[in-house]
């Protein structure tokens, strides 16, 4: 979908702040670390809505072409069994 590893890191960082954003200023100043609400799926969804993929489709195609030419190939499990004989 055009998201890089750095995009995913930023998504996680932003989502991790979601519970803190739901607190008032007074709550934020007085809350103990163990009282902070947990990160949930909704925090990731909200963060994702504010992000755009940073990898263009044309750039992605370059990597796919490279992988087709030089990348690893998936083998059939049965092929592995033949090597044991």
C-alpha positions as CSV (number, residue, x, y, z in Angstrom):
1,X,0.0,0.0,0.0
2,X,3.0,2.3,-0.2
3,X,4.0,2.5,3.4
4,X,7.7,2.2,4.3
5,X,9.2,0.8,7.4
6,X,9.7,4.4,8.6
7,X,6.0,5.1,8.0
8,X,5.0,2.1,10.2
9,X,7.4,3.3,12.9
10,X,5.8,6.7,12.8
11,X,2.3,5.1,12.9
12,X,3.3,3.2,16.1
13,X,4.8,6.2,17.7
14,X,1.7,8.3,17.0
15,X,-0.7,5.6,18.1
16,X,1.2,5.2,21.3
17,X,0.4,8.8,22.2
18,X,-3.4,8.2,21.6
19,X,-4.2,7.3,25.2
20,X,-2.5,10.5,26.5
21,X,-4.4,12.6,24.0
22,X,-7.7,11.4,25.5
23,X,-6.7,12.9,28.9
24,X,-7.4,16.4,30.1
25,X,-4.5,18.7,31.0
26,X,-5.2,18.2,34.7
27,X,-5.4,14.4,34.3
28,X,-2.2,14.4,32.4
29,X,-0.3,16.3,35.1
30,X,-1.6,14.0,37.9
31,X,-1.9,10.5,36.4
32,X,0.5,7.7,37.4
33,X,2.1,5.7,34.6
34,X,0.2,2.6,35.6
35,X,-3.1,4.5,35.2
36,X,-2.6,5.5,31.6
37,X,-5.2,3.8,29.4
38,X,-3.8,1.0,27.1
39,X,-3.1,1.5,23.4
40,X,-5.9,0.1,21.4
41,X,-6.7,-0.7,17.8
42,X,-8.7,2.6,17.6
43,X,-5.5,4.6,18.3
44,X,-3.9,2.9,15.3
45,X,-6.9,3.6,13.1
46,X,-6.9,7.3,14.1
47,X,-3.2,7.6,13.5
48,X,-3.5,5.9,10.1
49,X,-6.1,8.4,9.0
50,X,-3.6,11.2,9.4
51,X,-0.8,9.4,7.5
52,X,0.0,9.2,3.8
53,X,2.1,6.5,2.3
54,X,5.6,7.7,1.4
55,X,6.5,5.1,-1.2
56,X,5.3,5.8,-4.8
57,X,4.0,2.9,-6.8
58,X,6.7,3.5,-9.3
59,X,9.4,3.2,-6.6
60,X,7.7,0.0,-5.3
61,X,7.8,-1.5,-8.7
62,X,11.6,-1.1,-8.8
63,X,11.9,-3.1,-5.7
64,X,9.5,-5.8,-7.0
65,X,11.5,-6.1,-10.2
66,X,14.7,-6.4,-8.2
67,X,13.2,-9.1,-6.0
68,X,12.0,-11.0,-9.1
69,X,15.5,-10.9,-10.5
70,X,17.8,-11.3,-7.4
71,X,15.5,-12.1,-4.5
72,X,14.9,-15.4,-2.6
73,X,12.5,-17.9,-4.1
74,X,9.8,-19.6,-2.1
75,X,10.2,-23.4,-2.3
76,X,7.7,-26.1,-1.8
77,X,7.9,-27.9,1.5
78,X,8.1,-31.2,-0.3
79,X,11.3,-30.0,-2.0
80,X,12.9,-29.8,1.5
81,X,11.9,-33.4,2.3
82,X,13.8,-34.6,-0.8
83,X,17.1,-33.2,0.6
84,X,16.9,-35.4,3.7
85,X,17.3,-38.7,1.7
